[in-house]
Amino acid sequence: MTERASIGTPAPTDWRDAAHQRRMAKRYGAERRFRWLGLGAVLMSAGFLVVLLVSMLSAGVSGFVQTQIALPIDFAHSRLTIDPAKLRGPGADLALAAADLGGATDAAAIAAYGPEGDALLSDGAWTRVRDQLKADPSLLHRRATVWVPAADRIDIAAKREGAPADEAIVAKLNAAHALKTSFNSFFLTSSDSTDPTMVGIWGALKGSLLTMFVTLLIAFPVGVLSALYLEEYAPHNRWTDLIEVSINNLAAVPSIIFGLLGLAVFLNTFHLQRSAAIVGGLTLALMTMPVIVIASRNAIKAVPPSIRDAAFGIGASPVQVVFHHVLPLAMPGILTGTIIGMARALGETAPLLMIGMRAFITAPPGGLRDPATVLPVQIFLWSDQVNRGFVEKTSAAILVLLVFLLAMNGVAIYLRNRFETRW
Amino acid sequence: MTAAPHKISARHVNVFYGDKQAISDVSIDFDRDVVTALIGPSGCGKSTFLRTLNRMNDTIPTARVEGEIDLDGEDIYAPEMDVVQLRARVGMVFQKPNPFPKSIFENVAYGPRIHGLASNHTQLSDIVERSLKRAGLWDEVKDRLSDSGTALSGGQQQRLCIARAIAVDPEVILMDEPCSALDPIATAKIEELIHELKGRYAIVIVTHNMQQAARVSQRTAFFHLGALVESGSTSDIFTNPRQERTKDYITGRYG
């Protein structure tokens, strides 16, 4: 055996020579570049978030504020003839509408602000007069000043820039102290309307709540149970592989396809109510389930096998192992997946359009089977409106949606931290 | 059934993982009040064999067991054998301490609770206290029973696992290299504990440590390549092995 010259005792490595110095400088450079890139990425996403929030807030906050006009009404001498006794009880609205309160309100506006006076008021102004009358029937016998919402063009002129004629009216009203802006609580308590000064978000918010309730009720248990079965019980063979591939594909299916599925299954086959929260919830549940299944399976896989061994070793049955040990330990991961799935469902518009939840609905849904709409669809509908008064309402609705989303995530993160186990 | 001469007797046991045979034709007996050590080089199948004794291999989908293993004369692989009760009667302590991420009290109380061994909280507390005392852990943890079991040191965790195993009042305790993750002081405590537990249970311990086998066991079985090479009293195996392979192993020629 001949020994090669290169084998044998090598010269000791000089860790300080130029080649090593260069390598070192290169390594430090790579570290630095990587750190800057990462920081840049974080700053960029934070910047986008700030831009989004600032633009939404600047455009949307005015949606929560309403311009109101002082309307002096002399109820005693108006054309209004109504028995004060009728102002109590459930028939009051009907009685006041029949007594032409709307006409009386318009007449009061014309008396106060000239022949075009009634055009200064919102179409729904008389409902505010009605609410005042119901609250205080004694108004019927005297003269009073009622603050009613201004028409949308006055509203726009008062808040931002309106038509020159409207600006002049606003200036005149301001001089007479007949104009004020106040928090628009009506926006949070009423539903859709054709008049932007009368619209509210409550109907859509309640629709979203009901829809999410149905989604969670179906998707969470079914998703978690499927994941548990697939991980803990199912044999590993070609069928379970097929199911796994299908679930992964299902999670990537565009949402509008789920809308078509919901349309075909829930509406055409089961004949459930069109536009109802229950159909929306079921459709979104179909969409959310794969996300929950995948996240839950990963969380269940991450439970250390030693815990399963310990529980089996002491004589726990498979069901006890799952519900006493595996599920509690996997819960934080399962909840994280559920948050992601539910947040996606909350912001979803396309599948709900397919099942008719884009209808114009002016009353909040009373139950799961009533016609309803949801926040993102409401935003979509308002953004489509020609009337400029809807611009700020759209932004305001987006703010409500974001707050809803944050509240939902907050609850989920709180729950997740409560379940978190420290090792 | 008390007439059965041995606590556990295994006859012609074969274990397969898929097509691969891990244990071939092992026949061995384990007696009451005796500590039996299973020794042998890594991968010789001693842990696999240990896991057949309480059917922990059932949790591995590809594992298949042939032959007969009797506990008090009853075949534990018979269809009418309830595996949940079997594992309560044949407890197990694992290589790595694996307490539940729950309180110390809950760790020990879990077994009695699922098997309905206590009818009220006082009884349960008594079982927990007795088990922790028997595991030699009571004095160290009695003031912090509500602390997490995972917050204990490695040796304490392993004694907690032993307390958890004896809380369900088993007849046999299987220990799968219980000291391999522990330092010498913790190991000494566990060995002391095995000595004390010997009078109550049949103990089967798998160990890599020849000195440990010599110290804690009365009987020793030497496994090699999935087969039982030799078994007998510990002193015989260590001083006067009949088989050449056994002698080579315990004198450190391989393994």
Contacts between the chains, C-beta under 8 A, distances in Angstrom:
chain1	res1	chain2	res2	distance
A	235	B	61	6.8
A	236	B	61	6.8
A	304	B	98	7.7
A	306	B	94	6.6
A	306	B	96	5.9
A	306	B	98	3.8
A	307	B	98	6.3
A	307	B	100	6.6
A	307	B	101	7.7
A	308	B	59	7.2
A	309	B	56	7.1
A	309	B	59	7.6
A	309	B	92	8.0
A	309	B	94	5.8
A	309	B	98	6.4
A	310	B	94	6.9
A	310	B	98	4.4
A	310	B	99	7.4
A	310	B	100	6.4
A	310	B	161	7.2
A	310	B	164	7.7
A	311	B	100	7.5
A	311	B	110	7.9
A	312	B	56	6.5
A	312	B	59	5.8
A	312	B	87	6.7
A	313	B	54	7.2
A	313	B	56	6.5
A	313	B	87	6.2
A	313	B	91	7.0
A	313	B	92	3.9
A	313	B	94	6.9
A	313	B	165	7.4
A	314	B	87	6.7
A	314	B	88	7.2
A	314	B	91	6.9
A	314	B	92	7.8
A	314	B	110	6.7
A	314	B	111	4.4
A	314	B	114	7.7
A	314	B	164	6.3
A	314	B	165	6.7
A	314	B	168	6.3
A	315	B	84	5.0
A	315	B	85	6.8
A	315	B	86	7.6
A	315	B	87	3.9
A	315	B	88	3.7
A	315	B	111	6.7
A	315	B	114	7.1
A	315	B	115	6.3
A	315	B	168	6.5
A	316	B	84	7.4
A	316	B	110	7.9
A	316	B	114	5.8
A	317	B	84	5.2
A	317	B	114	8.0
A	320	B	114	5.7
A	324	B	110	7.5
A	324	B	114	7.7
A	325	B	100	6.6
A	329	B	101	6.9
A	421	B	101	4.4
A	422	B	101	7.5
A	422	B	148	6.9
A	422	B	150	7.6
A	423	B	101	6.1
A	423	B	150	5.3
